[in-house]
Amino acid sequence: MKKKHCYLFYLIIILSIVLSACSGSDETTSSKDNNKDMTEEDKQGGTLIYGRGADSVGLDPINVTDGESIRVTHNVFETLLEYDDDLELQPKLATEYSSSEDGLTWTFQLREGVKFHDGTDFNADAVVFNFERWMDPENEFHQGDFPYYPFLYGGFKGDENHLIESVKATGDHELEIVLKRKTAPFLSYLAISMFGIASPAAIEEYGAELSEHPVGTGPFMFEEWSRNSTITLVKNPQYWMDGKPYLDKLIYQVIPENAARLNALQTGEIDVLDGMNAGDTDVVEETEGLELQKRPSFNIGYMAFNMEKEPFDDPLVRKAINLAINKEEIVEAFYNGMADPATSPLPPSLWSHDETLKKYDYNIEEAKKLLAEAGFENGFETELYTMSNPRPYLPEPMKIAEAIQSDLSEVGITAEIVSMEWATYLEDTKNGKHSMAMYGWTGVMADPDNFLYPNLSKTNAEVPAQNIAFYKSDEFTSLITEARETIDQDKRTELYKKAQQLFQEDAPWVMLAYTTPPLAQSDYVEDYKPHPMSNDLMTDVYLSNQ
């Protein structure tokens, strides 16, 4: 009898533990589900720290092209239109738009009740002020290179090919832009982060120092910048979206080493991590409290030749190096299944990408043959530039450069690796100091024009150049210019495919990879959605551990 009571007692204990565990599991699931049902008030507050590999170059969006700058400025400044997560154009500071029958005159209705961070009003006059600053070299506030403006608009005011005839306010919140010629991707230009609208009062106050004192209409306001360490943004209490943003503070923290950045995430020093070693994706997936994110692929990684330096002015040498580099092996070794070997300067996710391009397959003997034909039977010595920090298209730039160095040694080419911090790297390559340089591009608009024109047009091959290959093909530039000015998308696709075929034949780059960049976050970070263009907007992000 006593034994029976003991048996029942232990059975009850076991059942209690099981039921408790089930109950606990249900509670956990319910708690996670409840995060989706949190009230707007519950979501308010907290500081999110975003860990990244390099600092921004500047915070005046019109004067930068690098992703590390734009990921910050995109939360401070807003554009007339924007791209959503599906790369579809949506209204932002402009709520409606229409065009004349000839496609030259565009009218925009602007959002009312919007204020800049300094308390001044956003209106049509403010947009005109920004355009005048961007396009007119004689404007007293046209201080800087403004690199993206001539990329897209054919030069500045007064230049023969300048696209814009006029920009004027036709009402407090109505804007008219008149073009000189039809331009297929014109609306896309207005969604590019570089054309964020800045406060005219701030431009007048800070002038060339606006990069250190950015003032826009976005969800977050600039507070502080500690160079090569942190940029701190704070909530905009006057933001036009009621109740948003949720976060009180957003900090971008520079941690150059991938391993150190992952450790900071694991120890709770940062909340989101951008850029990691290939093998660390498995570590994230196996670590309780961490979640792996994947940024939709919209980039290209490549190595550019400086075609103004010998022997890279010789197409035989460029083709030989293309054949000498084992791109498939590099992708397998350093991208952990999150990339594909690249062929075209357009990513596969973008319309008009040419899947029929003939690849430069790994072929040592053919590479040696071409080098001998070019007069370099015994190879030559050169330099290979690579950045010190990870990029979405180059997760481990030094290791990838070392792999390329090893491959080139097999055909007698001795390449010394040169590395430096990000801002200096950009400056030196744009000024043509390199012989070969690791590079890449994440699209800022869903149009082939954005990948081809800035990076490969002859018009962008003068220092400081975005076309760091200094590829000056008249035929290629003519094709992509005609495509830009052609409205019919089928005809544009035909022109872009011809341009891609010519690119492949001229070989100004070694195409490396199209990537799906991995990110990681703590599991209490909610509604963070990596954007294909890497300009993640943090308006909807909140922390469920508040």
C-alpha positions as CSV (number, residue, x, y, z in Angstrom):
1,M,0.0,0.0,0.0
2,K,2.8,2.4,0.9
3,K,4.6,1.6,-2.4
4,K,1.4,2.3,-4.3
5,H,1.1,5.8,-2.7
6,C,4.7,6.5,-3.5
7,Y,4.2,5.5,-7.1
8,L,1.1,7.8,-7.4
9,F,3.0,10.6,-5.8
10,Y,5.9,10.4,-8.3
11,L,3.4,10.0,-11.1
12,I,1.7,13.3,-10.1
13,I,5.1,15.0,-9.9
14,I,6.1,13.9,-13.4
15,L,2.7,14.9,-14.8
16,S,3.0,18.3,-13.1
17,I,6.4,18.8,-14.7
18,V,5.2,17.8,-18.1
19,L,2.1,20.0,-17.9
20,S,4.2,22.9,-16.6
21,A,6.6,22.5,-19.5
22,C,3.7,22.4,-21.9
23,S,2.2,25.5,-20.3
24,G,5.6,27.3,-20.4
25,S,5.9,26.4,-24.1
26,D,2.5,27.8,-24.8
27,E,3.3,30.9,-22.8
28,T,6.5,31.5,-24.8
29,T,4.7,31.0,-28.1
30,S,1.9,33.2,-27.0
31,S,4.3,35.9,-25.8
32,K,6.0,35.9,-29.2
33,D,2.7,36.1,-30.9
34,N,1.6,38.8,-28.6
35,N,4.4,41.0,-29.9
36,K,2.4,41.3,-33.1
37,D,-0.5,42.5,-31.1
38,M,1.3,45.1,-29.1
39,T,-0.3,48.5,-29.0
40,E,1.4,51.5,-30.5
41,E,2.1,52.7,-27.0
42,D,3.7,49.4,-26.1
43,K,6.1,49.7,-29.0
44,Q,7.4,53.1,-28.1
45,G,10.9,53.6,-26.7
46,G,14.3,52.1,-26.5
47,T,17.7,52.4,-28.3
48,L,18.7,50.2,-31.2
49,I,22.4,49.7,-31.9
50,Y,23.3,48.7,-35.5
51,G,26.7,47.2,-35.8
52,R,28.5,47.7,-39.1
53,G,32.0,47.3,-40.6
54,A,32.8,50.9,-41.6
55,D,31.9,54.5,-41.0
56,S,29.9,56.8,-43.2
57,V,31.9,59.1,-45.5
58,G,29.5,62.0,-45.1
59,L,25.9,62.8,-44.2
60,D,24.9,65.2,-47.0
61,P,23.2,62.7,-49.2
62,I,23.8,64.5,-52.5
63,N,27.6,64.5,-51.9
64,V,28.0,60.7,-51.2
65,T,27.7,57.5,-53.1
66,D,28.7,54.9,-50.5
67,G,26.2,52.6,-48.8
68,E,27.4,53.3,-45.3
69,S,26.5,56.9,-45.7
70,I,23.2,56.3,-47.3
71,R,22.0,53.8,-44.7
72,V,22.2,56.7,-42.2
73,T,21.0,59.6,-44.4
74,H,18.0,57.5,-45.5
75,N,16.6,57.8,-42.0
76,V,17.3,61.5,-41.7
77,F,16.2,62.7,-45.2
78,E,13.2,61.8,-47.4
79,T,12.8,61.8,-51.1
80,L,9.8,62.7,-53.3
81,L,9.2,59.1,-54.1
82,E,10.6,55.9,-52.6
83,Y,11.1,52.2,-53.5
84,D,9.2,49.7,-51.3
85,D,10.5,46.2,-50.3
86,D,9.3,44.9,-53.6
87,L,11.2,47.6,-55.5
88,E,7.9,49.3,-56.6
89,L,7.7,53.1,-56.6
90,Q,5.6,54.6,-53.9
91,P,4.8,58.2,-52.8
92,K,6.8,59.8,-50.0
93,L,7.1,63.6,-49.9
94,A,5.2,63.7,-53.2
95,T,1.7,62.2,-52.9
96,E,0.7,62.3,-56.5
97,Y,2.3,63.0,-59.9
98,S,1.2,63.4,-63.6
99,S,2.9,64.2,-66.9
100,S,2.1,66.0,-70.1
101,E,1.4,64.0,-73.2
102,D,4.9,64.5,-74.5
103,G,6.4,63.2,-71.3
104,L,8.4,66.4,-70.7
105,T,6.4,68.3,-68.1
106,W,5.8,66.6,-64.7
107,T,3.6,68.0,-62.0
108,F,3.9,66.8,-58.4
109,Q,1.5,67.3,-55.4
110,L,3.5,67.5,-52.2
111,R,2.6,66.2,-48.8
112,E,1.2,68.9,-46.5
113,G,1.9,69.4,-42.8
114,V,5.5,68.2,-43.0
115,K,8.3,70.0,-41.1
116,F,12.1,69.8,-41.3
117,H,13.9,68.8,-38.1
118,D,14.7,72.5,-37.5
119,G,11.0,73.4,-37.4
120,T,10.8,75.0,-40.8
121,D,8.1,74.0,-43.3
122,F,8.5,71.6,-46.1
123,N,6.9,72.9,-49.3
124,A,7.5,73.4,-53.0
125,D,9.9,76.3,-52.5
126,A,12.1,74.0,-50.4
127,V,12.3,71.4,-53.2
128,V,13.1,74.1,-55.7
129,F,15.9,75.4,-53.4
130,N,17.4,71.9,-53.3
131,F,17.3,71.4,-57.0
132,E,18.9,74.8,-57.6
133,R,21.7,73.8,-55.2
134,W,22.2,70.5,-56.9
135,M,22.1,71.5,-60.5
136,D,23.6,75.0,-60.6
137,P,27.4,75.3,-60.2
138,E,26.9,79.1,-59.8
139,N,24.6,78.6,-56.8
140,E,26.4,79.7,-53.6
141,F,25.4,76.5,-51.9
142,H,26.7,74.2,-54.7
143,Q,29.6,73.1,-52.5
144,G,31.0,69.6,-53.2
145,D,31.2,67.1,-56.1
146,F,27.4,66.2,-56.2
147,P,28.5,63.0,-58.0
148,Y,25.0,61.5,-58.6
149,Y,23.5,64.6,-60.2
150,P,25.6,64.5,-63.4
151,F,25.4,60.7,-63.5
152,L,21.6,60.9,-63.9
153,Y,20.9,64.4,-65.3
154,G,23.5,64.5,-68.0
155,G,25.6,67.2,-66.4
156,F,24.9,70.4,-64.5
157,K,22.9,73.5,-65.5
158,G,24.6,75.1,-68.5
159,D,26.0,71.8,-69.8
160,E,24.9,70.8,-73.3
161,N,23.3,67.5,-72.2
162,H,21.7,68.7,-68.9
163,L,18.3,67.1,-68.8
164,I,16.3,69.6,-66.8
165,E,14.8,72.7,-68.4
166,S,13.3,74.1,-65.2
167,V,12.1,73.4,-61.7
168,K,9.5,75.7,-60.2
169,A,6.8,75.9,-57.5
170,T,3.4,76.3,-59.0
171,G,1.7,76.4,-55.6
172,D,2.7,76.0,-51.9
173,H,2.6,72.3,-52.3
174,E,2.7,71.8,-56.1
175,L,5.9,71.4,-58.1
176,E,6.6,71.4,-61.8
177,I,9.7,69.9,-63.4
178,V,10.2,70.3,-67.2
179,L,12.6,68.0,-69.0
180,K,14.4,68.7,-72.2
181,R,14.0,65.2,-73.5
182,K,12.0,62.1,-72.6
183,T,13.8,60.0,-69.9
184,A,12.5,56.6,-69.1
185,P,13.9,56.3,-65.5
186,F,13.1,59.9,-64.5
187,L,10.7,59.0,-61.7
188,S,13.2,56.5,-60.4
189,Y,15.8,59.3,-60.0
190,L,13.4,61.0,-57.6
191,A,13.4,58.0,-55.3
192,I,17.2,57.7,-55.0
193,S,18.4,58.4,-51.4
194,M,21.0,60.9,-52.7
195,F,18.2,63.2,-53.6
196,G,16.9,63.5,-50.1
197,I,15.4,67.0,-49.5
198,A,17.4,69.1,-47.0
199,S,16.2,72.0,-45.0
200,P,17.0,75.3,-46.9
201,A,17.5,77.0,-43.6
202,A,20.1,74.4,-42.6
203,I,21.8,74.6,-46.0
204,E,22.1,78.4,-45.5
205,E,23.3,78.0,-42.0
206,Y,25.9,75.2,-42.5
207,G,26.8,75.5,-46.1
208,A,29.6,72.9,-46.9
209,E,29.3,71.7,-43.3
210,L,25.8,70.3,-43.9
211,S,27.5,66.9,-44.0
212,E,28.3,67.3,-40.3
213,H,24.8,68.8,-39.5
214,P,22.2,67.0,-41.6
215,V,18.7,68.3,-41.4
216,G,15.8,66.6,-43.2
217,T,12.2,65.6,-42.7
218,G,12.8,61.9,-41.9
219,P,11.8,59.8,-38.9
220,F,15.1,60.4,-37.1
221,M,17.1,63.5,-36.4
222,F,20.9,63.8,-36.2
223,E,22.4,64.1,-32.7
224,E,26.1,63.2,-32.8
225,W,28.9,61.8,-34.9
226,S,32.1,60.3,-33.3
227,R,34.2,59.6,-36.4
228,N,35.0,55.9,-37.0
229,S,32.9,55.0,-33.9
230,T,29.2,56.0,-33.7
231,I,26.6,58.1,-35.4
232,T,23.6,58.7,-33.1
233,L,20.1,59.6,-34.4
234,V,17.1,60.4,-32.2
235,K,13.4,60.2,-32.7
236,N,11.8,63.0,-34.7
237,P,8.9,64.1,-32.4
238,Q,7.2,66.0,-35.2
239,Y,7.3,63.2,-37.8
240,W,4.3,63.3,-40.1
241,M,3.5,59.6,-39.6
242,D,1.5,59.6,-36.3
243,G,3.1,57.6,-33.5
244,K,6.2,56.8,-35.5
245,P,9.1,56.1,-35.3
246,Y,8.9,53.8,-32.3
247,L,12.6,53.9,-31.3
248,D,13.9,56.8,-29.1
249,K,17.4,56.4,-30.4
250,L,19.2,54.7,-33.3
251,I,23.0,54.3,-33.1
252,Y,25.2,53.1,-35.9
253,Q,28.3,51.5,-34.3
254,V,31.5,50.8,-36.3
255,I,33.1,47.5,-35.5
256,P,35.6,46.7,-38.3
257,E,36.2,43.0,-37.6
258,N,33.5,40.5,-38.5
259,A,34.3,38.2,-35.6
260,A,34.3,41.1,-33.1
261,R,31.0,42.3,-34.5
262,L,29.4,38.9,-34.0
263,N,30.7,38.7,-30.5
264,A,29.2,42.1,-29.8
265,L,25.8,40.8,-30.9
266,Q,26.2,37.7,-28.8
267,T,27.0,39.7,-25.7
268,G,24.2,42.2,-26.3
269,E,26.4,45.2,-27.1
270,I,24.6,45.6,-30.4
271,D,21.2,44.6,-31.6
272,V,21.6,44.2,-35.3
273,L,24.7,43.0,-37.2
274,D,25.5,43.8,-40.9
275,G,28.3,41.8,-42.5
276,M,29.7,38.5,-41.3
277,N,32.1,35.7,-42.2
278,A,30.6,33.1,-44.4
279,G,30.7,30.3,-41.8
280,D,29.2,32.5,-39.1
281,T,25.7,32.2,-40.5
282,D,25.6,28.7,-39.0
283,V,26.7,30.1,-35.6
284,V,23.8,32.6,-35.7
285,E,21.2,30.0,-36.5
286,E,22.5,27.8,-33.7
287,T,22.6,30.6,-31.0
288,E,19.5,31.0,-28.9
289,G,18.2,34.6,-28.9
290,L,19.7,35.4,-32.3
291,E,18.0,35.4,-35.7
292,L,19.5,35.2,-39.2
293,Q,18.2,37.7,-41.8
294,K,18.9,37.7,-45.6
295,R,18.9,40.8,-47.6
296,P,17.2,40.2,-51.0
297,S,19.9,40.1,-53.7
298,F,20.3,43.4,-55.6
299,N,24.1,43.8,-56.0
300,I,27.2,42.9,-58.0
301,G,30.7,42.2,-56.7
302,Y,33.6,42.7,-59.1
303,M,37.3,43.5,-59.6
304,A,37.9,46.5,-61.8
305,F,41.0,47.1,-64.0
306,N,42.4,50.6,-64.3
307,M,42.4,50.7,-68.1
308,E,44.5,53.8,-68.1
309,K,47.5,51.9,-66.7
310,E,49.6,49.3,-68.6
311,P,49.2,46.5,-69.1
312,F,45.4,46.7,-68.4
313,D,44.9,48.9,-71.5
314,D,45.3,45.6,-73.4
315,P,42.1,43.5,-73.7
316,L,44.2,40.3,-74.0
317,V,45.5,40.9,-70.5
318,R,42.1,41.7,-69.1
319,K,40.6,38.5,-70.7
320,A,43.6,36.4,-69.5
321,I,43.0,37.5,-65.9
322,N,39.3,36.8,-66.2
323,L,40.2,33.3,-67.2
324,A,42.9,32.9,-64.5
325,I,40.5,33.6,-61.5
326,N,38.5,30.6,-60.3
327,K,35.3,32.5,-59.5
328,E,33.2,29.4,-58.7
329,E,35.8,28.3,-56.1
330,I,35.8,31.8,-54.5
331,V,32.1,31.9,-54.2
332,E,32.0,28.4,-52.7
333,A,34.8,29.2,-50.2
334,F,33.7,32.7,-49.0
335,Y,30.0,33.1,-49.4
336,N,28.6,30.1,-47.6
337,G,25.9,29.4,-50.2
338,M,24.6,32.9,-50.3
339,A,26.0,34.0,-53.7
340,D,26.2,32.9,-57.3
341,P,29.1,33.5,-59.7
342,A,28.4,36.6,-61.7
343,T,28.7,37.3,-65.5
344,S,26.8,40.5,-66.2
345,P,27.1,44.0,-64.6
346,L,23.3,43.7,-64.1
347,P,22.0,41.4,-61.3
348,P,19.7,38.6,-62.3
349,S,16.8,40.1,-60.3
350,L,16.8,43.1,-62.6
351,W,14.9,43.2,-65.9
352,S,17.1,43.1,-69.0
353,H,19.8,41.0,-67.3
354,D,21.3,38.8,-70.1
355,E,21.4,35.2,-69.1
356,T,23.0,34.2,-72.4
357,L,26.3,36.0,-71.8
358,K,29.3,33.7,-72.4
359,K,31.2,33.1,-69.1
360,Y,34.9,33.4,-68.6
361,D,35.4,29.9,-67.3
362,Y,38.5,29.1,-65.2
363,N,41.2,28.1,-67.7
364,I,44.8,28.5,-66.7
365,E,46.2,27.3,-70.0
366,E,44.1,29.7,-72.1
367,A,45.0,32.5,-69.7
368,K,48.8,31.8,-70.2
369,K,48.3,31.7,-73.9
370,L,46.6,35.1,-74.0
371,L,49.3,36.6,-71.7
372,A,52.0,35.3,-74.0
373,E,50.2,36.8,-77.0
374,A,50.1,40.1,-75.2
375,G,53.9,39.9,-74.6
376,F,53.8,38.8,-71.0
377,E,54.8,35.2,-71.3
378,N,56.5,35.4,-67.9
379,G,53.8,37.5,-66.3
380,F,54.3,40.8,-64.6
381,E,54.1,42.6,-61.2
382,T,51.1,44.7,-60.1
383,E,49.0,45.8,-57.2
384,L,45.5,44.7,-56.1
385,Y,43.5,47.1,-54.0
386,T,41.0,45.8,-51.5
387,M,39.0,47.4,-48.8
388,S,39.6,46.6,-45.1
389,N,35.9,46.3,-44.2
390,P,33.2,43.8,-45.4
391,R,30.7,44.9,-48.0
392,P,27.4,43.2,-49.0
393,Y,29.1,42.0,-52.2
394,L,32.4,41.2,-50.5
395,P,31.9,39.6,-47.1
396,E,35.6,38.8,-46.6
397,P,37.5,41.2,-48.9
398,M,41.0,40.4,-47.7
399,K,40.5,36.6,-48.0
400,I,38.9,37.0,-51.4
401,A,41.8,39.2,-52.5
402,E,44.3,36.6,-51.3
403,A,42.5,33.9,-53.3
404,I,42.7,36.1,-56.4
405,Q,46.4,36.8,-55.6
406,S,47.0,33.0,-55.5
407,D,45.2,32.3,-58.7
408,L,47.1,35.1,-60.6
409,S,50.4,33.6,-59.3
410,E,49.6,30.5,-61.3
411,V,50.0,32.5,-64.5
412,G,53.0,34.4,-63.4
413,I,51.3,37.6,-62.2
414,T,52.6,38.8,-58.9
415,A,49.9,41.0,-57.2
416,E,50.7,42.9,-54.1
417,I,47.6,43.5,-52.0
418,V,47.0,47.1,-50.8
419,S,44.3,47.8,-48.2
420,M,43.1,50.8,-46.4
421,E,40.1,52.2,-44.5
422,W,36.9,52.8,-46.4
423,A,36.8,56.5,-47.0
424,T,40.4,56.6,-48.2
425,Y,39.8,53.5,-50.3
426,L,36.9,55.3,-52.1
427,E,39.0,58.4,-52.6
428,D,42.1,56.7,-53.9
429,T,40.2,54.4,-56.4
430,K,38.0,57.3,-57.7
431,N,41.3,59.1,-58.3
432,G,42.8,56.2,-60.2
433,K,45.6,55.3,-57.9
434,H,44.9,51.6,-58.3
435,S,45.9,49.1,-60.9
436,M,43.2,46.6,-60.0
437,A,40.6,47.1,-57.3
438,M,37.9,45.1,-55.5
439,Y,34.6,46.9,-55.9
440,G,30.9,46.4,-56.0
441,W,27.5,48.1,-56.3
442,T,24.2,47.8,-54.6
443,G,21.4,49.3,-56.7
444,V,19.6,52.4,-55.5
445,M,16.9,52.2,-58.1
446,A,15.2,49.3,-59.9
447,D,16.4,50.3,-63.4
448,P,19.5,49.0,-65.4
449,D,20.5,52.6,-65.8
450,N,21.6,52.7,-62.2
451,F,24.1,49.9,-62.6
452,L,25.5,50.7,-66.0
453,Y,25.6,54.5,-66.3
454,P,27.4,55.5,-63.0
455,N,29.9,52.6,-63.2
456,L,30.6,52.2,-66.9
457,S,29.6,55.3,-68.8
458,K,32.4,57.2,-70.5
459,T,30.9,60.4,-69.0
460,N,31.8,59.1,-65.5
461,A,35.4,58.2,-66.2
462,E,37.0,61.5,-65.2
463,V,38.5,61.9,-61.7
464,P,37.0,61.7,-59.2
465,A,35.5,58.8,-61.2
466,Q,32.7,56.4,-60.3
467,N,33.8,54.5,-63.3
468,I,37.0,53.3,-61.7
469,A,37.8,51.0,-64.6
470,F,38.1,54.2,-66.7
471,Y,36.2,52.3,-69.4
472,K,35.7,54.9,-72.1
473,S,33.9,53.0,-74.8
474,D,31.9,55.4,-77.1
475,E,29.8,52.5,-78.4
476,F,28.9,51.3,-74.9
477,T,28.0,54.8,-73.7
478,S,26.0,55.4,-76.8
479,L,23.9,52.2,-76.2
480,I,23.1,53.0,-72.5
481,T,22.4,56.6,-73.3
482,E,19.9,55.6,-76.0
483,A,18.3,53.1,-73.6
484,R,17.9,55.9,-71.0
485,E,16.1,58.1,-73.5
486,T,13.9,55.2,-74.9
487,I,10.5,54.8,-73.2
488,D,9.5,51.4,-74.6
489,Q,10.9,48.8,-72.2
490,D,11.3,46.0,-74.8
491,K,13.5,48.3,-76.9
492,R,15.4,49.3,-73.8
493,T,16.0,45.7,-73.0
494,E,17.4,45.1,-76.5
495,L,19.8,48.0,-76.1
496,Y,20.9,46.9,-72.6
497,K,21.6,43.4,-73.9
498,K,23.8,44.7,-76.7
499,A,25.6,46.8,-74.0
500,Q,26.2,43.7,-71.9
501,Q,27.6,41.8,-74.8
502,L,30.0,44.6,-75.5
503,F,31.0,44.8,-71.8
504,Q,31.7,41.0,-71.9
505,E,33.9,41.4,-75.0
506,D,35.8,44.5,-73.6
507,A,36.2,42.9,-70.1
508,P,36.8,46.1,-68.0
509,W,36.0,44.1,-64.9
510,V,36.3,40.6,-63.5
511,M,32.7,39.7,-62.4
512,L,32.7,37.9,-59.1
513,A,29.4,37.4,-57.4
514,Y,25.7,38.2,-56.9
515,T,25.0,37.9,-53.3
516,T,22.2,37.5,-50.8
517,P,23.9,39.2,-47.9
518,P,23.3,37.7,-44.4
519,L,22.6,39.9,-41.4
520,A,21.8,38.9,-37.8
521,Q,19.7,40.4,-35.0
522,S,18.6,39.7,-31.5
523,D,15.2,38.1,-31.4
524,Y,13.6,41.1,-29.6
525,V,14.1,43.3,-32.6
526,E,10.8,43.4,-34.3
527,D,9.8,44.5,-37.9
528,Y,13.3,45.1,-39.1
529,K,13.1,44.3,-42.8
530,P,16.4,44.5,-44.8
531,H,15.8,46.4,-48.0
532,P,17.3,45.1,-51.3
533,M,19.0,48.5,-51.7
534,S,20.6,48.4,-48.2
535,N,18.9,51.7,-47.3
536,D,17.0,50.2,-44.4
537,L,14.2,52.4,-43.1
538,M,13.8,52.1,-39.3
539,T,10.4,53.8,-39.0
540,D,8.5,50.6,-38.1
541,V,11.2,48.9,-36.0
542,Y,10.5,48.3,-32.3
543,L,12.0,46.3,-29.4
544,S,9.8,43.7,-27.7
545,N,12.0,43.6,-24.6
546,Q,11.0,47.1,-23.4
